[in-house]
Amino acid sequence: MVLVGLGVSACGNDDDSSSTAEFAPTMDAESPSGESMDPGRSGADEQTGAVESAGDALAEQTPDIPLPMDRALATTAGVTVATSDIRAAVADTLTAAQRNGASVFTADVSIGDEREDGSIDGSGYFVVKVPPAELEPLITDLGATVGRLSGRTQDTTDVTDQLVDLDIRIGVERDVIARFQTLLVAAAEFQDIVEIERVISERTISLEQLLARQRNLDNRVELSTLTIQLQYEVPTAEIVAVEDNSIDGIGDAWRAGWEVFLGALFAIGFVLAVAAPFIATAALVLGVVWLVSRRRRHTGRSDRSTSEAPSSVTGPAVGPVTESVDLSEQLAGPNPRG
């Protein structure tokens, strides 16, 4: 009834008194304040109240929209991939995303310099959209080709009720806009036209906002969001895992002993290689000290031989001659001639 009264008010004028008089009781009955409204009165306050009442009445109508058979699920996941080569990981991540039907929406990567051990540090992340059926294959592919999966998060939200609510509100807004457009065609008063256009503009803005929310939810359901975080880790030496540590036969014992022997030789050679400069320096210093000491001893011995030579030669020469003379005289006895 409010819509009928508004349509009559918009179409009526002062010249058409019969039409105004015909619908005057209807407008009096639908007056929000309970007071009788003058059929010839078309002020801005009465028009605004009638338009808003018409919008509220249409908003209360709920069209029959069938519920979806399947639940609408929006999935958001995140993985952390640890690698020692960020540069190679970036290329491998893009390749894995393309291989699994994913699209990169956001990327922020920082690649560092190459280190002494050959690794390349850095960090970065990718935000990709992937069909829900390809989410798990993509995560598995990242762990197999990019690096080690060191972390994972996942959140799945049921947005079925939100989509149903949006469908209902969008239908109501479209119905309201269509009815007000019909009133706009029949309106003749300037104030009525301005007020109806204002309501249509507000309802159109509300409709566009609802449609944007609906598209956002539909995109979240159709494509899952995966955030890939690249993390640098220091490379570790490869450790050969021995499946069976027990020695089953002579061959295993021989191989184990030979490996220990080679390891000991390597250790000795390594120690000698490290100590070689020190050993050579110490040997050179000891050789110089030995040569200097030997030369000093030889010089002192020569000096002592030179100083003792005269006394040793004259002493024994006089002694024996004197003793030989004395002995000859004693053996000769007394001289008979004397």
C-alpha positions as CSV (number, residue, x, y, z in Angstrom):
1,M,0.0,0.0,0.0
2,V,2.9,2.4,0.7
3,L,4.1,1.8,-2.9
4,V,0.7,2.6,-4.3
5,G,0.5,5.8,-2.3
6,L,4.0,6.8,-3.3
7,G,3.2,6.2,-7.0
8,V,0.1,8.3,-6.7
9,S,2.0,11.1,-5.0
10,A,4.7,11.0,-7.7
11,C,2.2,11.0,-10.5
12,G,-0.4,13.4,-9.1
13,N,-0.4,17.2,-9.5
14,D,-2.6,20.1,-8.4
15,D,-4.5,20.1,-11.7
16,D,-5.6,16.4,-11.4
17,S,-7.7,16.8,-8.3
18,S,-9.9,13.7,-9.0
19,S,-6.9,11.4,-9.0
20,T,-5.6,12.8,-5.7
21,A,-8.9,12.6,-4.0
22,E,-9.3,8.9,-5.1
23,F,-6.1,7.8,-3.3
24,A,-6.2,10.2,-0.4
25,P,-7.6,7.6,2.1
26,T,-4.9,5.1,1.2
27,M,-2.1,7.6,2.0
28,D,-3.8,8.6,5.2
29,A,-3.9,5.0,6.3
30,E,-0.2,4.4,5.5
31,S,1.1,7.6,7.2
32,P,4.0,6.7,9.5
33,S,2.9,9.3,12.1
34,G,-0.7,8.3,12.1
35,E,-1.9,11.8,11.0
36,S,-4.0,12.5,8.0
37,M,-1.9,13.5,4.9
38,D,-3.1,16.2,2.6
39,P,-3.6,14.9,-0.9
40,G,-2.3,18.1,-2.4
41,R,0.8,18.2,-0.2
42,S,4.0,16.9,-1.7
43,G,6.7,18.2,0.7
44,A,10.2,16.7,0.9
45,D,9.7,15.2,4.4
46,E,6.6,13.2,3.4
47,Q,8.2,11.9,0.2
48,T,11.4,10.8,2.0
49,G,9.5,8.9,4.6
50,A,7.3,7.2,1.9
51,V,10.3,6.2,-0.2
52,E,12.2,4.7,2.8
53,S,9.2,2.9,4.0
54,A,8.8,1.4,0.5
55,G,12.4,0.2,0.6
56,D,12.0,-1.4,4.0
57,A,8.8,-3.2,2.9
58,L,10.6,-4.7,-0.1
59,A,13.6,-5.7,1.9
60,E,11.4,-7.8,4.2
61,Q,10.4,-10.0,1.2
62,T,12.6,-13.1,0.9
63,P,12.7,-14.9,-2.5
64,D,12.9,-18.6,-2.5
65,I,16.5,-19.5,-3.4
66,P,17.5,-23.2,-3.5
67,L,20.2,-24.2,-1.1
68,P,23.4,-25.7,-2.8
69,M,23.8,-29.4,-2.6
70,D,27.6,-29.3,-1.9
71,R,29.3,-27.3,0.8
72,A,31.4,-24.4,-0.3
73,L,34.9,-24.6,1.3
74,A,37.6,-21.9,1.2
75,T,41.0,-23.2,1.9
76,T,44.1,-21.2,2.9
77,A,47.4,-23.0,3.4
78,G,51.1,-22.1,3.9
79,V,54.4,-24.0,3.7
80,T,57.9,-23.3,4.7
81,V,60.6,-24.7,2.5
82,A,64.2,-24.9,3.8
83,T,67.0,-24.9,1.2
84,S,70.7,-24.0,0.9
85,D,70.3,-22.4,-2.5
86,I,67.7,-19.7,-2.7
87,R,68.5,-18.8,-6.3
88,A,67.7,-22.3,-7.5
89,A,64.7,-22.6,-5.1
90,V,63.1,-19.6,-6.8
91,A,63.3,-21.1,-10.2
92,D,62.1,-24.5,-9.0
93,T,59.2,-23.0,-7.1
94,L,57.9,-21.2,-10.3
95,T,58.3,-24.4,-12.3
96,A,56.4,-26.5,-9.7
97,A,53.6,-23.9,-9.6
98,Q,53.3,-24.0,-13.4
99,R,53.4,-27.8,-13.4
100,N,50.5,-28.0,-11.0
101,G,48.2,-25.4,-12.6
102,A,48.9,-22.7,-10.0
103,S,49.2,-18.9,-10.7
104,V,51.6,-16.6,-8.8
105,F,49.8,-13.6,-7.4
106,T,52.4,-12.1,-5.1
107,A,56.2,-12.6,-5.0
108,D,58.9,-11.0,-2.8
109,V,62.4,-12.6,-3.0
110,S,65.8,-11.5,-1.8
111,I,68.8,-13.5,-3.1
112,G,72.2,-13.1,-1.4
113,D,75.8,-13.8,-2.5
114,E,77.4,-17.1,-2.9
115,R,79.2,-18.4,0.1
116,E,82.5,-20.3,0.4
117,D,80.7,-23.6,0.7
118,G,78.8,-23.0,-2.5
119,S,75.5,-22.2,-0.9
120,I,73.4,-19.0,-1.7
121,D,71.6,-17.4,1.1
122,G,68.5,-15.2,1.0
123,S,64.8,-15.4,1.7
124,G,61.4,-14.8,0.0
125,Y,57.8,-15.9,-0.3
126,F,55.2,-16.6,-3.0
127,V,51.5,-16.3,-2.8
128,V,49.9,-18.6,-5.4
129,K,46.3,-19.6,-6.3
130,V,45.7,-23.2,-7.1
131,P,42.6,-25.4,-7.6
132,P,41.7,-27.2,-4.4
133,A,42.3,-30.6,-6.1
134,E,45.9,-29.6,-7.0
135,L,46.8,-28.2,-3.6
136,E,48.2,-31.4,-2.1
137,P,50.1,-32.4,-5.3
138,L,51.7,-28.9,-5.4
139,I,52.9,-29.1,-1.8
140,T,54.3,-32.6,-2.4
141,D,56.1,-31.4,-5.5
142,L,57.6,-28.5,-3.6
143,G,59.1,-30.9,-1.0
144,A,60.5,-33.1,-3.7
145,T,62.0,-30.5,-6.0
146,V,62.6,-27.3,-4.1
147,G,63.8,-28.2,-0.6
148,R,62.9,-29.7,2.8
149,L,59.4,-28.9,4.1
150,S,60.1,-27.5,7.6
151,G,56.6,-26.2,8.4
152,R,53.0,-26.2,7.2
153,T,49.7,-24.5,8.1
154,Q,46.2,-24.9,6.7
155,D,42.8,-23.4,7.4
156,T,39.5,-24.5,5.7
157,T,36.4,-22.3,6.2
158,D,32.8,-23.3,5.2
159,V,31.3,-20.3,3.4
160,T,28.1,-21.9,2.2
161,D,25.9,-19.9,4.6
162,Q,27.6,-16.7,3.6
163,L,27.0,-17.3,-0.1
164,V,23.3,-18.2,0.5
165,D,22.8,-14.9,2.5
166,L,24.5,-12.9,-0.2
167,D,22.3,-14.5,-2.9
168,I,19.2,-13.5,-0.9
169,R,20.3,-9.9,-0.3
170,I,21.3,-9.5,-3.9
171,G,17.9,-10.6,-5.1
172,V,16.2,-8.2,-2.7
173,E,18.3,-5.3,-3.8
174,R,17.6,-6.0,-7.4
175,D,13.9,-6.2,-6.8
176,V,13.9,-2.9,-4.9
177,I,15.8,-1.2,-7.7
178,A,13.5,-2.5,-10.3
179,R,10.4,-1.2,-8.5
180,F,11.8,2.2,-7.8
181,Q,12.8,2.5,-11.5
182,T,9.2,1.8,-12.3
183,L,8.1,4.6,-9.9
184,L,10.7,6.9,-11.5
185,V,9.1,6.4,-14.9
186,A,5.7,7.4,-13.6
187,A,6.9,10.3,-11.4
188,A,6.1,13.9,-12.5
189,E,7.0,16.1,-9.5
190,F,10.6,17.2,-9.3
191,Q,10.9,16.4,-5.6
192,D,9.6,12.9,-6.2
193,I,12.1,12.3,-9.0
194,V,15.1,13.5,-6.9
195,E,14.1,11.3,-4.0
196,I,13.5,8.2,-6.1
197,E,16.9,8.7,-7.9
198,R,18.6,9.0,-4.5
199,V,17.1,5.8,-3.3
200,I,18.0,4.0,-6.5
201,S,21.6,5.3,-6.3
202,E,22.0,4.1,-2.7
203,R,20.5,0.7,-3.5
204,T,22.8,0.3,-6.5
205,I,25.9,1.0,-4.4
206,S,24.7,-1.6,-1.9
207,L,24.1,-4.1,-4.7
208,E,27.6,-3.6,-6.1
209,Q,29.1,-4.1,-2.7
210,L,27.2,-7.4,-2.2
211,L,28.2,-8.5,-5.7
212,A,31.9,-7.8,-4.9
213,R,31.7,-9.9,-1.7
214,Q,30.0,-12.7,-3.6
215,R,32.8,-12.7,-6.2
216,N,35.4,-12.7,-3.5
217,L,33.9,-15.7,-1.8
218,D,33.4,-17.5,-5.1
219,N,37.1,-17.0,-6.0
220,R,38.2,-18.3,-2.5
221,V,36.1,-21.4,-3.1
222,E,37.3,-22.0,-6.7
223,L,41.0,-21.3,-6.0
224,S,42.8,-22.2,-2.8
225,T,45.5,-19.7,-1.6
226,L,49.0,-21.1,-0.8
227,T,51.8,-19.1,0.7
228,I,55.3,-20.5,0.0
229,Q,58.0,-19.2,2.4
230,L,61.6,-19.9,1.3
231,Q,64.1,-20.2,4.2
232,Y,67.9,-20.5,3.9
233,E,69.6,-23.2,5.9
234,V,73.3,-24.0,6.2
235,P,74.3,-27.1,4.2
236,T,75.4,-30.1,6.3
237,A,77.9,-32.7,5.3
238,E,76.4,-35.8,3.8
239,I,76.5,-38.7,6.2
240,V,76.6,-42.2,4.7
241,A,74.1,-44.2,6.6
242,V,75.1,-47.8,7.2
243,E,72.0,-50.0,7.0
244,D,73.6,-52.9,9.0
245,N,76.5,-52.1,11.3
246,S,77.2,-55.8,12.1
247,I,80.1,-57.6,10.5
248,D,78.9,-60.8,8.8
249,G,82.1,-62.2,7.4
250,I,85.8,-61.9,6.7
251,G,85.1,-59.7,3.7
252,D,83.3,-57.1,5.8
253,A,86.0,-57.2,8.4
254,W,88.7,-56.7,5.8
255,R,86.8,-53.7,4.3
256,A,86.2,-52.2,7.7
257,G,89.9,-52.7,8.7
258,W,91.1,-51.2,5.4
259,E,88.8,-48.2,5.8
260,V,90.2,-47.7,9.3
261,F,93.8,-48.0,8.0
262,L,93.2,-45.5,5.2
263,G,91.6,-43.2,7.7
264,A,94.6,-43.4,10.0
265,L,97.0,-42.8,7.1
266,F,95.0,-39.8,6.1
267,A,95.0,-38.5,9.6
268,I,98.8,-38.9,9.9
269,G,99.4,-37.3,6.5
270,F,97.1,-34.5,7.4
271,V,98.9,-33.9,10.7
272,L,102.3,-34.0,9.0
273,A,101.2,-31.7,6.3
274,V,100.0,-29.2,8.9
275,A,103.2,-29.5,11.0
276,A,105.6,-29.6,8.0
277,P,106.4,-25.8,8.1
278,F,107.0,-25.9,11.8
279,I,109.2,-29.1,11.6
280,A,111.3,-27.6,8.7
281,T,111.8,-24.3,10.6
282,A,112.9,-26.2,13.8
283,A,115.3,-28.4,11.8
284,L,116.9,-25.4,10.1
285,V,117.4,-23.6,13.4
286,L,118.8,-26.7,15.1
287,G,121.2,-27.3,12.1
288,V,122.5,-23.7,12.4
289,V,123.0,-24.0,16.1
290,W,124.8,-27.4,15.7
291,L,127.2,-26.0,13.0
292,V,128.1,-22.9,15.1
293,S,128.7,-25.1,18.2
294,R,130.9,-27.5,16.3
295,R,132.9,-24.7,14.8
296,R,133.5,-23.1,18.2
297,R,134.7,-26.5,19.6
298,H,137.1,-27.0,16.7
299,T,138.6,-23.5,17.1
300,G,139.1,-23.9,20.9
301,R,140.8,-27.3,20.4
302,S,143.3,-25.9,17.9
303,D,144.2,-23.0,20.2
304,R,145.0,-25.4,23.0
305,S,147.2,-27.6,20.8
306,T,149.3,-24.6,19.7
307,S,149.9,-23.3,23.2
308,E,151.1,-26.8,24.6
309,A,153.4,-27.9,21.7
310,P,157.0,-26.4,23.0
311,S,156.9,-27.8,26.5
312,S,156.0,-31.2,25.4
313,V,158.9,-31.5,22.8
314,T,161.9,-30.1,25.0
315,G,161.0,-31.9,28.1
316,P,161.3,-35.5,27.0
317,A,164.4,-34.8,24.8
318,V,166.5,-33.6,27.8
319,G,165.3,-36.2,30.2
320,P,166.3,-39.3,28.3
321,V,169.7,-38.0,27.1
322,T,170.6,-37.2,30.7
323,E,169.5,-40.6,31.9
324,S,171.3,-42.4,29.1
325,V,174.6,-40.7,30.0
326,D,174.3,-41.6,33.6
327,L,173.5,-45.2,32.8
328,S,176.5,-45.6,30.5
329,E,178.8,-44.3,33.1
330,Q,177.4,-46.7,35.7
331,L,177.7,-49.7,33.3
332,A,181.3,-48.8,32.4
333,G,182.4,-49.0,36.0
334,P,185.7,-47.5,37.2
335,N,188.2,-46.7,34.6
336,P,191.2,-49.0,35.0
337,R,193.4,-46.3,33.7
338,G,192.2,-43.9,36.3
